[in-house]
Amino acid sequence: MTSCQTQYLLMLLLSVGVSAVEVQRPRGVPLSKRQFYEEGKPFTCLDGSRTIPFDRVNDDYCDCKDGSDEPGTAACPNGSFHCTNAGFRPGFIPSSRINDGICDCCDTTDEYNSGAACQNTCRELGRKERESLQKMAEITKEGFLLKQQLIQEAKRGLEEKKAKQADIQIGKKDLETKVEALRTVKETAEQPEKEAKERHLKAWEEQKAVIQMEKDKAKMAEVLSELDDDADGSVSVAELLSHSELDPDSDGSFTEAEAQGLLGGVDKVDSVAFESVWNNIKDKYTSEANTETPAEVETPGEEIRETPSDNDSEQYPEDDIPEEEEEDDEEDEEEDQDDGDYKSPPPTQTPDKKDEDDEGTMPPFDQETQNLIDAAQEARDAFDEAEKALREVDDQVKNLEKEISFDFGPNAEFAYLYSQCYELSTSEYIYRLCPFNRMSQKPKFGGSETNLGSWGHWAGPEDNIYSLMKYEHGTGCWQGPNRSTTIKLTCGTETVVTSVSEPSRCEYLMEFISPAICQEPPSLDAALHGHEEL
């Protein structure tokens, strides 16, 4: 039986007028032990250690080791005195307080021989306690009725959640079918897109190769002209030696034999044979036009950048596009193509590198290819949207399964606390309890929130496990353990946090009122059954 029920029981006993029945027994003996004290018969110590004549009971001399022979005197240091307290609650006090001049029993029976001016206050105390217990009983009764409503609401809520879960499962299957169908559509659309892009890229690579070959031939002709000092249409060993950078072993000595080796073992090659020579020297060859001083070399480059020709302006329009617009264009292009698809080449090289490494930009896709890209992107968008919707449905199913399987009490009476939060404001902090989630503390005048623990488990005793909640693994204390909080649930008609304390370092205790913890009050018959008369 809970303390709340016990108090309610006592209130019933007092309110219906059950009063103490005066039964003859030695002073200080409770009614429950009356049978051990039979006048005229030898008394056996309650611990069974010895038996004494009855006239030695309460003779102010301790005969029994357990003090049971002196229930009404202070003779035994380990004895206890029973206060009848008719009209109030009976109780026990240590024998040492008997006749000490201080009234401990409200019926004054402990000061029978001290001369203390005691007044019997049992009736007044009983009246106040009856009023208090009456109020508590009303709260318990009302709280229990509210609990029944919470149970019914939880039952309806559970049925609704299960029905919703069934509907979502049906919708999920339809959505899974849709996702797979759209996956097939996407993959079907991506295959011709991929092939069209590959054809476009292949054509562009071939075009670049032609452009590069033409540039290479033009460069070769230019170099042949530069090397052909005597303008006879051929290159000789002597003419090749004028370019020391062509020294094969780069040892600083470019010999005739080395030059002849570059020419294929002959002294001179014509324009046709020079093509094979060109392949050997083009990576090292330095044009005579680039042999001026660095200052002279920089000037043309600057002129190209500062005063580009009309043709250059048309060929490199990206140079005039602001950086932010370029980024937007790149983002748009990324959205139109998958990560695994071909992407447009980087912006064209700057004018000063044009002659060396520029074949221009890849031309735009033809209309047929662009149509295939657009169709594939539309299929991808539809698939992504359906897949996202399926993930959201999966999350809903998981959340519902978690809530349905959660331990909200024997009859799910605590389910109404789920997804709710309750606060208590003190002079320094605001405490926030979100049942089945977490407990936190935040300074009232600025500062970050501290986690006082996340939901752990029900932690009450076996006979009332739902009376305590445990929140664990909160923010670690400085050189101490992680914070944790125990929530003590008390019966009431409201749902409110009443107090928070820190009985041990980093371990918090919260008092939390809820009708879900209220127990059914006992009936009058049950209250009277087994009642021991005072």
C-alpha positions as CSV (number, residue, x, y, z in Angstrom):
1,M,0.0,0.0,0.0
2,T,1.4,3.5,-0.9
3,S,1.8,6.2,1.6
4,C,-1.0,8.1,-0.1
5,Q,-3.4,5.1,0.4
6,T,-2.3,4.7,4.0
7,Q,-3.0,8.4,4.8
8,Y,-6.4,8.0,3.1
9,L,-7.1,4.9,5.2
10,L,-6.3,6.7,8.4
11,M,-8.5,9.6,7.3
12,L,-11.3,7.2,6.8
13,L,-10.8,5.6,10.2
14,L,-10.8,9.0,11.9
15,S,-13.6,10.5,9.9
16,V,-16.1,7.6,10.6
17,G,-15.5,8.0,14.3
18,V,-13.5,4.9,15.0
19,S,-12.1,5.7,18.5
20,A,-9.7,4.1,20.8
21,V,-11.1,1.2,22.8
22,E,-9.6,1.3,26.2
23,V,-8.3,-2.2,27.0
24,Q,-6.6,-2.9,30.3
25,R,-2.9,-3.4,30.0
26,P,0.3,-2.2,31.6
27,R,1.3,1.4,30.9
28,G,3.3,1.8,27.7
29,V,2.2,-1.5,26.1
30,P,0.6,-1.4,22.6
31,L,-2.5,-3.4,22.0
32,S,-0.7,-5.6,19.6
33,K,1.4,-7.0,22.5
34,R,-1.3,-7.1,25.1
35,Q,-1.4,-10.9,25.1
36,F,2.2,-11.1,26.4
37,Y,1.3,-9.1,29.6
38,E,-1.3,-11.1,31.5
39,E,-1.7,-9.9,35.0
40,G,-1.2,-12.6,37.7
41,K,0.9,-14.8,35.3
42,P,4.7,-14.9,35.1
43,F,6.1,-12.6,32.4
44,T,8.5,-13.9,29.8
45,C,10.8,-11.3,28.2
46,L,9.8,-10.8,24.6
47,D,13.3,-12.0,23.5
48,G,12.7,-15.2,25.5
49,S,15.8,-14.6,27.6
50,R,14.1,-15.1,31.0
51,T,10.8,-15.3,32.9
52,I,10.0,-13.0,35.9
53,P,7.0,-12.6,38.3
54,F,4.4,-10.2,36.8
55,D,4.8,-7.8,39.7
56,R,8.3,-7.0,38.4
57,V,6.8,-5.5,35.2
58,N,7.1,-1.6,35.3
59,D,8.7,-1.8,38.8
60,D,11.4,0.7,37.5
61,Y,14.1,-2.0,37.4
62,C,15.3,-3.5,34.1
63,D,15.1,-7.3,34.3
64,C,15.0,-8.1,30.5
65,K,17.9,-7.4,28.1
66,D,15.4,-6.2,25.5
67,G,13.7,-3.8,28.0
68,S,10.4,-5.4,27.5
69,D,9.6,-5.7,31.2
70,E,9.7,-1.9,31.6
71,P,7.4,-0.5,28.8
72,G,6.1,2.2,31.0
73,T,9.3,3.4,32.9
74,A,12.7,4.8,32.0
75,A,14.6,1.9,33.6
76,C,15.7,0.2,30.5
77,P,18.0,2.2,28.1
78,N,16.7,0.3,25.0
79,G,13.0,0.3,25.9
80,S,10.2,2.1,24.1
81,F,6.9,3.6,25.4
82,H,3.7,3.4,23.5
83,C,1.6,6.6,23.3
84,T,-2.1,5.7,22.9
85,N,-2.9,9.2,21.6
86,A,-6.7,8.6,21.5
87,G,-8.2,10.8,18.8
88,F,-4.9,11.1,17.0
89,R,-2.2,8.7,15.7
90,P,-0.6,6.3,18.3
91,G,3.2,6.2,18.4
92,F,6.3,5.2,20.2
93,I,9.0,7.2,22.0
94,P,12.3,6.0,23.6
95,S,11.9,5.1,27.3
96,S,14.4,7.7,28.2
97,R,11.8,10.4,27.5
98,I,9.3,9.1,30.1
99,N,8.8,11.6,32.9
100,D,11.5,13.9,31.6
101,G,9.3,17.0,32.0
102,I,8.7,17.3,28.3
103,C,5.4,16.2,26.9
104,D,6.1,13.9,23.9
105,C,2.7,12.1,23.7
106,C,-0.2,14.3,22.8
107,D,-2.3,12.5,25.4
108,T,0.3,13.4,28.1
109,T,0.7,9.7,29.2
110,D,4.5,9.8,29.1
111,E,4.6,12.4,31.9
112,Y,2.4,10.6,34.4
113,N,4.8,11.2,37.3
114,S,6.9,14.3,36.4
115,G,4.6,17.0,37.5
116,A,4.8,18.6,34.0
117,A,1.9,20.8,33.1
118,C,0.8,18.9,30.0
119,Q,-2.4,19.4,28.0
120,N,-4.0,16.7,25.9
121,T,-3.8,18.0,22.3
122,C,-4.7,14.8,20.6
123,R,-8.2,15.9,19.5
124,E,-6.9,19.2,18.0
125,L,-4.1,17.4,16.2
126,G,-6.6,14.8,15.0
127,R,-8.9,17.5,13.8
128,K,-6.1,19.2,11.8
129,E,-4.9,15.9,10.4
130,R,-8.4,14.9,9.4
131,E,-8.8,18.1,7.5
132,S,-5.4,17.6,5.8
133,L,-6.1,14.0,5.1
134,Q,-9.6,14.9,3.8
135,K,-8.1,17.4,1.4
136,M,-5.5,14.8,0.4
137,A,-8.2,12.2,-0.1
138,E,-10.2,14.5,-2.3
139,I,-7.0,15.2,-4.4
140,T,-6.3,11.5,-4.6
141,K,-9.9,10.7,-5.6
142,E,-10.0,13.5,-8.2
143,G,-6.5,12.6,-9.4
144,F,-7.5,8.9,-9.8
145,L,-10.5,10.0,-11.9
146,L,-8.3,12.1,-14.1
147,K,-6.0,9.1,-14.4
148,Q,-8.9,7.0,-15.7
149,Q,-9.5,9.7,-18.3
150,L,-5.8,9.6,-19.2
151,I,-6.0,5.8,-19.6
152,Q,-9.0,6.1,-21.9
153,E,-7.3,8.8,-24.0
154,A,-4.2,6.7,-24.2
155,K,-6.2,3.7,-25.3
156,R,-7.9,5.8,-28.0
157,G,-4.6,7.3,-29.0
158,L,-3.0,3.9,-29.3
159,E,-5.8,2.6,-31.5
160,E,-5.4,5.7,-33.7
161,K,-1.7,5.3,-33.9
162,K,-2.1,1.6,-34.9
163,A,-4.7,2.6,-37.5
164,K,-2.4,5.3,-38.8
165,Q,0.5,2.9,-38.8
166,A,-1.5,0.4,-40.9
167,D,-2.5,3.2,-43.4
168,I,1.1,4.4,-43.6
169,Q,2.3,0.8,-44.2
170,I,-0.2,0.5,-47.1
171,G,0.9,3.9,-48.5
172,K,4.5,2.9,-48.0
173,K,4.1,-0.2,-50.2
174,D,2.5,1.9,-52.9
175,L,5.3,4.4,-52.6
176,E,7.9,1.7,-52.8
177,T,6.3,0.4,-56.0
178,K,6.3,4.0,-57.4
179,V,10.0,4.5,-56.5
180,E,11.0,1.3,-58.2
181,A,9.0,2.2,-61.3
182,L,10.5,5.7,-61.4
183,R,14.0,4.1,-60.9
184,T,13.4,2.1,-64.1
185,V,12.2,5.2,-65.9
186,K,15.2,7.1,-64.7
187,E,17.7,4.4,-65.7
188,T,16.0,4.0,-69.1
189,A,16.2,7.7,-69.7
190,E,19.8,7.9,-68.6
191,Q,21.1,5.3,-71.0
192,P,20.5,7.3,-74.2
193,E,21.6,10.4,-72.4
194,K,24.9,8.8,-71.5
195,E,25.4,7.5,-75.1
196,A,24.6,10.9,-76.6
197,K,27.0,12.7,-74.2
198,E,29.7,10.2,-75.0
199,R,29.2,10.8,-78.7
200,H,29.3,14.5,-78.2
201,L,32.5,14.2,-76.1
202,K,34.1,11.9,-78.6
203,A,33.4,14.3,-81.5
204,W,34.8,17.2,-79.4
205,E,37.9,15.2,-78.5
206,E,38.4,14.4,-82.2
207,Q,37.9,18.1,-83.1
208,K,40.4,19.1,-80.4
209,A,42.9,16.6,-81.8
210,V,42.6,18.1,-85.3
211,I,43.0,21.6,-83.9
212,Q,46.0,20.6,-81.8
213,M,47.5,18.8,-84.8
214,E,47.1,21.9,-87.0
215,K,48.6,24.1,-84.3
216,D,51.5,21.7,-83.9
217,K,52.1,21.8,-87.7
218,A,52.0,25.5,-87.6
219,K,54.4,25.7,-84.8
220,M,56.7,23.2,-86.5
221,A,56.7,25.4,-89.7
222,E,57.4,28.4,-87.5
223,V,60.4,26.7,-85.8
224,L,61.7,25.4,-89.1
225,S,61.6,28.9,-90.4
226,E,63.4,30.2,-87.3
227,L,66.1,27.4,-87.5
228,D,66.6,27.8,-91.3
229,D,69.1,30.7,-91.1
230,D,70.2,30.3,-94.8
231,A,66.6,30.0,-95.9
232,D,67.3,26.9,-98.0
233,G,64.2,25.1,-96.7
234,S,66.2,22.7,-94.5
235,V,67.8,22.5,-91.1
236,S,71.5,21.7,-90.7
237,V,73.7,20.6,-87.8
238,A,75.2,24.1,-87.6
239,E,71.8,25.7,-87.5
240,L,70.6,23.3,-84.7
241,L,73.7,24.1,-82.6
242,S,72.5,27.7,-82.3
243,H,70.0,26.4,-79.7
244,S,71.8,25.1,-76.8
245,E,68.6,24.3,-74.9
246,L,68.3,21.3,-77.3
247,D,71.4,19.6,-75.7
248,P,70.1,16.0,-75.2
249,D,72.0,15.4,-71.9
250,S,71.9,19.0,-70.7
251,D,75.5,18.9,-69.7
252,G,76.2,22.4,-71.0
253,S,78.1,21.2,-74.0
254,F,76.0,20.8,-77.2
255,T,78.2,18.9,-79.7
256,E,77.9,18.4,-83.4
257,A,77.5,14.7,-82.8
258,E,74.6,15.3,-80.5
259,A,73.0,17.7,-83.0
260,Q,73.5,15.2,-85.8
261,G,71.9,12.6,-83.6
262,L,68.8,14.8,-83.2
263,L,68.7,15.1,-87.1
264,G,68.6,11.3,-87.4
265,G,72.3,10.8,-88.1
266,V,72.5,13.2,-91.1
267,D,74.0,16.6,-91.5
268,K,70.8,18.2,-92.8
269,V,67.0,17.5,-93.1
270,D,64.5,19.0,-95.4
271,S,61.0,20.2,-94.4
272,V,59.5,16.7,-94.8
273,A,62.1,14.9,-92.7
274,F,62.0,17.8,-90.1
275,E,58.7,16.4,-88.8
276,S,60.4,13.5,-87.0
277,V,63.1,15.9,-85.7
278,W,60.4,18.2,-84.4
279,N,58.9,15.5,-82.3
280,N,62.3,15.1,-80.6
281,I,62.9,18.8,-79.9
282,K,59.5,20.5,-79.5
283,D,59.4,20.0,-75.7
284,K,62.8,21.8,-75.3
285,Y,62.8,24.3,-78.1
286,T,62.7,27.9,-77.1
287,S,61.6,30.4,-79.7
288,E,64.0,33.1,-80.6
289,A,61.1,35.6,-80.1
290,N,61.2,34.7,-76.3
291,T,64.9,35.4,-75.7
292,E,64.5,39.1,-74.9
293,T,64.9,40.3,-71.3
294,P,62.1,39.6,-68.8
295,A,61.0,43.3,-68.9
296,E,60.6,43.0,-72.7
297,V,58.7,39.7,-72.4
298,E,56.2,41.1,-69.9
299,T,55.1,44.1,-72.0
300,P,53.4,42.1,-74.7
301,G,51.5,40.0,-72.2
302,E,50.2,43.1,-70.4
303,E,49.2,44.6,-73.7
304,I,47.2,41.5,-74.5
305,R,45.4,41.6,-71.2
306,E,44.7,45.3,-71.2
307,T,43.8,45.7,-74.8
308,P,42.3,42.5,-76.2
309,S,41.4,42.4,-79.8
310,D,37.8,42.2,-80.9
311,N,38.3,38.6,-81.8
312,D,39.6,37.9,-78.3
313,S,36.6,39.5,-76.7
314,E,34.3,37.3,-78.7
315,Q,36.4,34.2,-78.1
316,Y,36.6,34.6,-74.3
317,P,33.3,36.2,-73.2
318,E,33.6,34.6,-69.7
319,D,36.3,37.1,-68.8
320,D,33.7,39.8,-68.5
321,I,31.3,37.8,-66.4
322,P,31.3,38.7,-62.7
323,E,32.6,36.0,-60.4
324,E,29.2,35.6,-58.7
325,E,27.4,35.0,-62.0
326,E,30.1,32.5,-63.0
327,E,29.3,30.5,-59.7
328,D,25.6,30.7,-60.5
329,D,26.2,29.3,-63.9
330,E,28.3,26.5,-62.5
331,E,25.6,25.6,-60.0
332,D,22.9,25.5,-62.7
333,E,25.1,23.3,-64.8
334,E,25.7,20.9,-61.9
335,E,21.9,20.6,-61.3
336,D,21.4,19.6,-65.0
337,Q,23.9,16.8,-64.8
338,D,24.5,13.9,-62.5
339,D,27.8,13.6,-60.7
340,G,28.8,10.7,-62.8
341,D,27.9,12.4,-66.1
342,Y,30.2,14.5,-68.3
343,K,30.6,18.1,-67.2
344,S,31.5,21.1,-69.3
345,P,35.2,21.8,-69.5
346,P,36.6,24.6,-67.3
347,P,36.5,28.2,-68.5
348,T,38.8,29.0,-71.5
349,Q,42.4,29.8,-70.8
350,T,43.4,33.4,-70.4
351,P,44.7,35.1,-73.5
352,D,48.4,34.9,-72.6
353,K,48.1,31.1,-72.6
354,K,45.9,30.8,-75.6
355,D,48.7,30.0,-78.0
356,E,50.0,27.2,-75.9
357,D,47.0,25.3,-74.4
358,D,43.7,26.4,-75.9
359,E,41.5,24.5,-78.2
360,G,38.5,26.6,-77.3
361,T,35.4,25.5,-75.3
362,M,33.4,22.4,-75.9
363,P,30.5,23.4,-78.2
364,P,26.9,23.2,-76.7
365,F,25.0,20.0,-77.1
366,D,22.9,19.6,-80.2
367,Q,19.1,19.8,-79.7
368,E,18.6,16.1,-79.9
369,T,21.2,15.5,-77.2
370,Q,19.8,18.3,-75.1
371,N,16.3,16.8,-75.3
372,L,17.7,13.5,-74.0
373,I,19.5,15.3,-71.1
374,D,16.3,17.2,-70.2
375,A,14.2,14.0,-70.3
376,A,16.8,12.2,-68.1
377,Q,16.9,15.1,-65.6
378,E,13.1,15.1,-65.4
379,A,13.2,11.4,-64.6
380,R,15.9,11.9,-62.0
381,D,13.9,14.7,-60.3
382,A,10.8,12.6,-60.2
383,F,12.7,9.7,-58.7
384,D,14.5,11.8,-56.1
385,E,11.2,13.4,-55.0
386,A,9.5,9.9,-54.6
387,E,12.6,8.6,-52.8
388,K,12.6,11.5,-50.4
389,A,8.8,10.9,-49.7
390,L,9.6,7.3,-49.0
391,R,12.3,8.2,-46.5
392,E,9.9,10.5,-44.7
393,V,7.3,7.7,-44.5
394,D,10.0,5.4,-43.1
395,D,10.7,8.0,-40.4
396,Q,7.0,8.2,-39.6
397,V,6.8,4.4,-39.3
398,K,9.9,4.2,-37.0
399,N,8.5,7.0,-34.8
400,L,5.1,5.4,-34.5
401,E,6.7,2.0,-33.8
402,K,8.8,3.6,-31.0
403,E,5.8,5.4,-29.5
404,I,3.5,2.3,-29.7
405,S,6.1,0.1,-28.0
406,F,7.1,2.6,-25.3
407,D,6.6,1.8,-21.7
408,F,4.1,4.4,-20.6
409,G,2.9,2.6,-17.5
410,P,0.7,-0.5,-16.9
411,N,-2.2,1.1,-18.8
412,A,-0.3,3.7,-20.8
413,E,-1.4,6.4,-18.3
414,F,1.8,8.3,-18.7
415,A,1.5,8.5,-22.6
416,Y,0.1,12.1,-22.4
417,L,3.5,13.3,-21.2
418,Y,5.2,12.2,-24.4
419,S,6.4,15.2,-26.6
420,Q,5.5,17.6,-23.8
421,C,7.8,19.8,-21.7
422,Y,7.4,21.4,-18.2
423,E,9.4,24.2,-16.6
424,L,10.3,25.4,-13.2
425,S,11.8,28.8,-12.7
426,T,14.0,29.5,-9.6
427,S,16.0,32.6,-8.6
428,E,18.9,31.4,-10.7
429,Y,17.8,28.8,-13.2
430,I,15.0,27.6,-15.5
431,Y,14.7,23.9,-15.3
432,R,13.0,22.1,-18.2
433,L,11.7,18.6,-18.1
434,C,10.7,16.9,-21.3
435,P,9.4,13.4,-20.1
436,F,10.9,10.5,-21.9
437,N,13.4,12.8,-23.6
438,R,15.7,15.0,-21.5
439,M,16.1,17.2,-18.5
440,S,18.0,20.5,-18.7
441,Q,19.0,23.6,-16.7
442,K,19.6,27.1,-18.1
443,P,20.7,30.2,-16.3
444,K,18.1,32.9,-16.1
445,F,20.5,35.7,-16.9
446,G,22.4,34.4,-19.9
447,G,24.5,31.3,-20.4
448,S,24.3,28.0,-22.2
449,E,21.9,25.2,-21.4
450,T,23.2,22.3,-19.4
451,N,21.9,18.7,-20.0
452,L,21.0,17.2,-16.7
453,G,20.3,13.8,-18.2
454,S,18.5,12.0,-21.0
455,W,15.7,9.5,-20.5
456,G,16.9,6.3,-19.0
457,H,14.3,4.0,-17.3
458,W,11.7,3.7,-14.7
459,A,13.5,3.4,-11.3
460,G,11.0,2.9,-8.6
461,P,10.9,0.0,-6.2
462,E,9.5,-3.3,-7.4
463,D,6.0,-2.7,-5.9
464,N,5.8,0.8,-7.5
465,I,8.4,1.0,-10.3
466,Y,6.6,3.9,-12.0
467,S,7.0,6.2,-9.1
468,L,10.5,7.3,-10.1
469,M,12.0,8.3,-13.5
470,K,15.8,8.2,-14.1
471,Y,17.5,10.5,-16.6
472,E,21.2,9.7,-17.2
473,H,24.4,10.6,-19.1
474,G,24.0,14.4,-18.9
475,T,26.8,17.0,-19.3
476,G,29.9,16.0,-17.3
477,C,30.7,17.9,-14.2
478,W,34.1,19.5,-13.8
479,Q,36.4,16.6,-12.5
480,G,33.2,14.7,-11.7
481,P,30.6,12.3,-13.1
482,N,28.1,13.0,-15.8
483,R,25.0,14.8,-14.5
484,S,21.8,12.7,-13.8
485,T,18.3,13.4,-12.5
486,T,15.8,11.4,-10.6
487,I,12.2,12.4,-11.0
488,K,9.9,11.6,-8.1
489,L,6.2,11.4,-9.1
490,T,3.5,12.5,-6.7
491,C,-0.2,12.2,-7.0
492,G,-2.0,15.4,-7.9
493,T,-4.7,16.9,-10.1
494,E,-2.2,19.0,-12.1
495,T,0.9,18.2,-14.1
496,V,3.6,20.4,-12.8
497,V,7.2,20.5,-11.5
498,T,7.2,21.6,-7.9
499,S,10.9,21.5,-6.9
500,V,14.4,20.7,-7.9
501,S,17.3,20.1,-5.6
502,E,20.9,18.6,-5.8
503,P,21.2,16.2,-2.9
504,S,24.5,15.0,-4.2
505,R,27.0,16.6,-6.5
506,C,25.9,16.4,-10.1
507,E,22.8,14.3,-9.0
508,Y,19.5,16.1,-9.1
509,L,16.1,15.4,-7.6
510,M,12.9,16.7,-9.1
511,E,9.5,16.6,-7.6
512,F,6.9,16.2,-10.3
513,I,3.1,16.1,-9.8
514,S,0.9,14.0,-12.1
515,P,-2.5,12.4,-11.9
516,A,-1.0,9.4,-13.7
517,I,0.6,8.2,-10.5
518,C,-2.6,8.4,-8.4
519,Q,-3.7,5.1,-6.9
520,E,-7.3,4.0,-6.4
521,P,-8.5,5.0,-2.9
522,P,-9.5,2.0,-0.7
523,S,-13.1,1.5,0.1
524,L,-14.4,1.9,3.7
525,D,-14.7,-1.9,4.2
526,A,-11.1,-2.4,3.0
527,A,-10.0,0.4,5.3
528,L,-11.7,-1.1,8.3
529,H,-10.6,-4.7,7.5
530,G,-7.7,-5.7,9.7
531,H,-7.7,-2.4,11.6
532,E,-6.0,-2.7,14.9
533,E,-7.8,-0.8,17.7
534,L,-5.8,1.8,19.4
